[in-house]
Amino acid sequence: MLKLISSSCVRSRAHHLSPSSIPALRPAIDSTPPLLNVLSSLRRLSFRNPNLGGRVFFCSDSNDGSDQVVEAQVKAAESSADEADSRAASAIVPTSPRPEDYLTVLALPLPHRPLFPGFYMPIYVKDPKLLAALHESRKRQAPYAGAFLLKDEQEADSSMASGSETEKSVYDLKGKELFNRLHEVGTLAQISSIAGDQVILIGHRRLRITEMVSEDPLTVKVDHLKDKPYDKDDDMIKATSFEVISTLRDVLKTSSLWRDHVQTYTKHIGDFTLPRLADFGAAISGANKLQCQQVLEELDVYKRLKLTLELVKKEMEISKIQESIAKAIEEKISGEQRRYLLNEQLKAIKKELGLETDDKTALTGKFRERIEPKRDKCPPHVLQVIDEELTKLQLLEASSSEFSVTRNYLDWLTALPWGEYSDENFDVIGAQKILDDDHYGLSDVKERILEFIAVGKLRGTSQGKIICLSGPPGVGKTSIGRSIARALNRKFFRFSVGGLADVAEIKGHRRTYIGAMPGKMVQCLKNVGTANPLVLIDEIDKLGRGHAGDPASALLELLDPEQNANFLDHYLDVPIDLSKVLFVCTANVVEMIPNPLLDRMEVVAIAGYITDEKMHIARDYLEKTTREACGIKPEQVEVTDAALLALIENYCREAGVRNLQKHIEKIYRKIALQLVRQGATIEPPLADAQDIEPKEAKVDFQDRLGENCGQEKTSGTSIEVDKEQTELPADHSECPANQAADLEDKKESEKDRESESTMTVQKVLVDKSNLADFVGKPVFHAERIYDQTPIGVVMGLAWTSMGGSTLYIETTRVEEGEGKGALHLTGQLGDVMKESAQIAHTVARGIIAEREPENSFFANAKLHLHVPAGSTPKDGPSAGCTMITSLLSLAMKKPVRKDLAMTGEVTLTGKILPIGGVKEKTIAARRSEVKTIVFPSANRRDYDELAPNVKEGLDVHFVDDYMQIFDLAFGHEQS
């Protein structure tokens, strides 16, 4: 915003406008009149002689930072002595030619604001040629140039460009390009001084460019413009000028900045003319450069005054807004300061009266109140630490960092349940019912929990144990932990250590670290509020190991019954008794648990569920839960046992039931969609029927009633209306109209209720035939490839992550020749299985050599042994006896019995060693309808522990030597 320069502005500009560069300003009036005299002089300017007065200088500051000094010049009286004095003290360099004699001038671009006559402006000239031309003009006693405002670029938005970018583009403009960017009307400026690249210009009169003379530096021909003649006694001009003066007076009242500037330069104010008044108002306003250029180009004095009046009016509005903003902010700040002071005084008064304590006293009281009920049960060493920390808290300043550390430490110490235990449930029968309600099967786990309860009942106190549940995914390891907690009436807390690589998660951080926290066990005790919860540590076989230590080693102290009575957390740094906590860990593969950690746990294996158990779980648990979750009523859907069996056998063969639950949810989601779609198609017709039903029902009922009026009463009719008719009085043959209407209404209400109750859609039946419509094509197919196994093919039993499966060992002869005996293996076999195949080949050659010495099959035949499916990796020693049987079948050209499956590791001497996964392999054999199974004798105990429904209908043989298998496999023909 343009403004008159202040005294501070003059002092700061002293180094730019030195006395040597600018002649001293001669005051036109000897004494400094007050501000009112200035304004009154402004009002009398139109009545004074315009030919009298002195020179007046003004300074204006634009928003863009460019300084302008305004010279208001009024012609002085023509006396020779006064003229000499005026020239001596004038700010304009005396020249022999008059300004109006210059018709060809250098063109100086003004990037920010135009230069008004009577004002001065400093500019920077970066072009060396132009600067040299200006110096040359001063030397030739012709210190005049033309100052013209630059036009905005049409391609770019001037409001988006920064000041440095604008100046850079101005300096780059030369010749014709610069000529096209200049406004036609400018100001004839006197070159007052040149200091380096800074040139100070003083405006004299208006110019108009006519043509370009030269390009470098840009020189143009100009015409000198004069104001149009005007009548200073015209009422409109007077009124407009008075309004401009009045507005300027108001602005001076509201804006202290303008008032200070005017008061500072009052001694330089002479008489104003009406054109100079218009220029003065436009120059000191905050208008943009285009509005100022419009004032500069206007030669009609009346129109120029009107334009200036608009600008100063706008400046007045801006000043009012500024004043209101300043007032609002001042009121807000004063109100906040007053409120703050009153609050501080209120706190001081309450503190003096004892009505309120400070923060430290309140915190100390809270911590003491929290620990007081536990003081009798709390260990002495913990109480000692708490008392020391409370004393330390009183001595610390609330603003210190140690204060917050101590406060958090006391918060954790006092929040732990020291000596608080939940009541144990020693009811074995009740616990058994809870476990059975939540889970089907899992007899080993349930038996172990009941043993734990029985020991606790005999001892009379609770105890802690570390139990590890191992098994494939989806068998209920995690969910059984919550049921155990409910059966024991203990609080339950679960945290997973899968991928855990930071020891601080177990042992906590040191208190010296920023954001330090205790470990998981301390957080567990605070959350549950008791010292004997059930803690489920999930995925303990998937512990990580990183740069922050080995969490498996940190768990040794936590899960060791001899050490966890004095578990030391890094954050609390006081021993904690965890001996009453029951730890239940879960793992998929026990072998992945470090041996020192595994040695401290009691492992309970969960092998998985057989088909019968899955059927019970799906029918009694999964289906019921899923149906309620989907909002489906039992009478709306029926899933047959055949459908569930097909779902288990063909889609969900894994050991767990998680995948089975997903498929059941998928079925019920599709059923829900089907029910909603049927309801959407049924509801609109029902709505239409309800609209028209009363009339139709009325006509139908009257017709029937009319027919029955002339007939005798009959019984046993199938028409519902007759049932209502039997309730009519004896004289119903007269058929009164009101009774007919009552019967009609009753009939309609009953039919409406019946329609609402029977509006349910048709019952959805899920059977084996339409199961694929709900869950897609079967994932698994029958494992049994052959009804009668051919020569060289034998069925084996294998353990997989899915629970167990049958697989075939196939052997065929590739070629035969003297001394070409060899064995080729395929089927993605592991190293152990390849070694088993080599052992089987050696044992089979020995048996053939003993039984049929003349048979040279193995010595001369190149054999190929394959184990389908080829895309499934296989490894393990338990297929040894199956491979021997396959090789012997091919060598003797005899097939084995069709309902036989075997498993067992074989040594070079033919001994059968024990294997694992007896339950899974037995289930797989039943699934393939195998009746005869061969197991090693060492696995008899594992088989005897199986449920009776698993062993039902199976003929199991336990063998120690392979020759027993030989007789069983190839002796069926003799028998």
Summary of the structure (lengths in Angstrom):
residues: 975
radius of gyration: 53.6
end to end distance: 120.0
largest distance: 158.5
contacts: 3000
relative contact order: 0.05
helix: 49%
strand: 16%
